[in-house]
Every structure is written in structure tokens, then in C-alpha cells.
Amino acid sequence: MKETVKKKMVVLTGAGISAESGLKTFRDADGLWEGYNVYDVATPEAWGRNPALVQTFYNERRKQVLEAEPNDAHRGIAKLESQYEVTVITQNIDDLHERGGSSSVIHLHGIITRSQSDLNPALTYPIEGWELRMGEYCELGSQLRAHVVWFGEAVPMIEEAARICAEAEVFVLIGSSLAVYPAAGLIDFVPRHCPKYIIDPRIPEVRNRSGIIPIAENAVAGVRTLLKRLLPEGSTSA
């Protein structure tokens, strides 16, 4: 019997999907991230001015991530792998997609559960527990910092993500306002004929409206709706 070839699905996720696991975003109404101005804790300049503050900030965020649990939206995306070849591209720095069961995840902005060399960002290491201390060094003798892309830094995975989006046969956007570039521009690489599901209470403006299928719900409810549309009956409970 000939094996069925699965369609390529690309799922691009933003902060909205992790918010339902209790993780906040600096895009909250007050413009702060857990009480901090992002430019004081999430730029190379901030690291240069006060590395201990930046390290403490990301230690606190890492602790929150490790205490959080994947929600039904994360688990629902993993369920789609039964019928599709799914690649998740996430703007989030948590590991909830992996813990939710997804097998192919690209982290555009890094992942907080790893550290990286201050001299060579290609040198990354797993972090045991939640705390990364000042005085912990990479093999080059440089201080380790969170493996997170800060404002003003290049996004190393963006070209690979654009290539994957250009090959999409089904595209899903979840929990993103499409306000942060270059990630927001990835939808422009998706083929015009490809169906594009957008899950968010406030559907963002998209330059090319061709193929847009809006689902104006939060991530968990929206993914549940998506599963009912895309998976066979009886396999849709997230």
C-alpha cells in the first residue's frame, strides 16, 4: 500500500499561546515585562551596563518557565502531527512546545533553558535548573548569558524560517499581533494559494488577505476549533 504523503504545515506562534500557561509578555498593556522596561534587561547595552541585573531577570523568567505547564493549545498543535508534517516556528523563548509534544520546533528568539557564550553565540549549553550565575564561563572563558535574542541583535534562524514558510501547504498563526519584525514578515513568504488560519481574539492586519481563515479566539479555544476542522472526527480532543 502506498504511504500517504503528509501536507507540510507551518505553525507560527507568539506570546498569546504561552499567556494561557501564565507566562506574560512585555507587550502587556503597561508596556513592561514583569515590571521592567525591556530596554533595561533585553538589549546588549543593558548587558554591558548591568550584567548582574540582566542575569537575575532571566533567571526569574526561567524559573517561571520551568514552573509553567504546556496548555491544550501546545498539546493540540502536537496532535496535528498525526495528519500533517508540522514545523512550529515560535517567537517565544519558553520550551512549552517541546514539553507539549511537538517534535520539530524552531525558536526564532532563542530558548531560555539554554545559555550561550558572550563571545560566540553559536556556543550554547543546557542549563541545569533555573539559575545561571555570574562567574559561570563558556569554553572560551567568557561569561554565560541566556540564549535569547535581544533587541538590536540578529535573528539567526530567520532565513531558515522563511524557507520553511515558503514551502507551507497549510499555515497557522497563533497568538501573535505581527508587531515584532523580522518574525512578523514570515507570513509574506507563505504561498498565496496556501490556506492561512489566524487564531487570535484580535485578528491582525495582513498585507495579503488571500487564503486568510480567521478564528477570533484565544489560543486554547482557537486550536480546539482548528483541530475540529483539520483532523478526522474522533481525534480532535485537545
N, C-alpha and C positions, 0 to 999 in steps of 0.2 A: 504494500500500500504506500502511495506517495505521501511523504510527510508534508503537512500544511505549513507554508511559509508565513510566519507571523508578520503583521504590519509593524513598521517602525513607529513607535510612539515616543514623543519627547514631552516631558512634563517639566515646566519651568516654575519653580516655587519661590515665593517671597516670604516676608515676615508674617503674613497673615496665617500661614499654616502652622507656625510654631506658637503663635499667640494663644491658640486654643490648648496648648500644653503649658501655658503660664509663663512663656518667655516674652518679654517686652522688646519693643523696637524703639530706636531713637526717633522714629517717625511718629511717636505718640503726640498728642495734641500740644503738649508743652514744649516740644522740640528737644527735650532732653532724653538721655539714655540712662535710666536708673539714677536720675538726679545730676548727671554730669553733662556738661557741654561736650559734644562728640569731638570737637577740635582740641579739647584738653586731654583726651585719652585715646584718640583713634587717628593720630597723624604721626608721621616721622618726627615732626617738630616737637610734638608733645613728648615723645620718647626721648628726644635729645634734651629737653628741658628738665623732665622729671620722670626718669625711667621707673623709679620705685612706685610712683602713683599709677602709671600705666600698667605695671605688672600686677599691682593689687587689684585694679579694676578688672582685668581679665581673669584673675584668679577667682574673683567673686562671680563673674559671669560663668566661668567654667563650673563652679560649684552648683550654680543654678541649673546649668545644662545637665549635669550628671544626676541631679535630683529630679529632673523633669522626665516624663514618660511620653513616648510617641502616642499620638491620638489616632482616632479612627480614620482621619484623612491620610496620615502616613501609612497606616496599615492597608487602607483601601488602594492606595497607589501600588503597593507591593502586590496586591491581589490581581491587578491588571496584567501582571506578568504571565498569568495563566493563558492569556489570549493574545498578548502583544509583546513585541521586543521593546521593552521600556528602558529609556535612559532618563534619569532625573538630573536636571541641572538646577542647582539651588543657589540662591543668593545668601542663604543662611549659614552661619558658622557652627551650628549645632550638629550633632550626629543622629538626630531623631529619624531621618530617613533610613539610615542603616539599621538602627535598632527596630524600626518598623517593618523591616523585611526586604527593603529594596536592594537589589544586587548590583546595580550599576548607577553610581551617584557621582556627579561632577560638582565639586564645591568651587564656585567662582571666586568666592572671597575667603577661601581657606577654611580650616576647621579648628575649633578652639581646643580640641582634645589632643592636639599635637603642638610641639614647639618648633621653632626654626632658628637658625643661626642669624645673628645680627649682621654678619658679614656676607653670608651666602644664603639667600632664602631658599635655594634648592636643597639645602641640608635640613631635613626635618626629622623629628623624633617623637615617638609616643610619650605622653605624659602619664606617669603613674599617679592616680588620684587627681585632686583638683588644684594643687598648689605648685606653681613654678616659682622658684626662689631666685632672688638676686644672688649672683655668685655661682650659678649653675651655667656651665660653659659648653659650647659645641666643640667638636674635634679641632677646630681652628683656634680655639682659645677665646672665642667671642661669647658675650652674654647671650643666653637663650631668651627669646620672646615668644609671645603667642603666634601661632601660624595663621595669621589673619591679615588680609589685605587692608591696609589703612587708606584713608583719603589721601590722594596725592601719589599713591603707588600704582604701578601697572597691575593689570589683571591677567596673570599668566595663562589662564585656561580659556580666555575669551575666544581665541581663534578656533580652538578645538570645539568649543560650544557652538560657534557659528556654523562650522562644518556639519555638525550633527543636526542642527536645526534645519539646514538646507536639504537634508535627506529625510525629513519627517514626513510620514504619511498621515499621522494624526498628531495634533499639537494641543497641549493643555497648559493653561496658565492659571496658577492658583495663588491667591493671597498676595498679589503684587500690584502696586499702583503704577508700575512702569515709570517711576520717577528717578531711579538711580541708573546712570549710564556708566559703563557701556552695556550692562546687562539688559537695560530696557530696550536696546536696539536689536536684541536677538530675534524678536518676533518678525522683524523685517526680512530675515533670512529664510523664514518658513515659506515654502512654495504657495503660490496664490490659490491653487486648487485644493490645498490641504484643509480639512475641517479644523477649526481653531476654537476649542472650548475655553471660555474665560470664566473662572469661578472667583467671585468677589462680591461683597454686598454693594460696592460701588464699581461698576464696570468701567475700567479706564478707557480713555480715548486711544484709538489705534488708527494710525495713518491709513492703512489699507484695510477696509472693512470686509473685504472678500472672504467668505467662509467663516465669519465670526458667529459662534453659537454662545450667547451669554447665559450664564447661570448665576443669577444675582443672589447668592447665598454665602454664608461663611464657609470656611474650608471643609469642616466635617460634614455639614448638611449638603454642600455642593458636590463633594466627592461621592457621597451616597447617591445623589441624583445621577452623577456620571456613571457609576457602576451599573445602575439600573438600565441606562441607555446602551452601554457598551459590552456588558457581559451577559452570558446566557442566563435565563431565568433559573433561579435556584442557587446561583453562585455569587449573589450580589451583596450579601450581608457583610458590612464592613466591621 
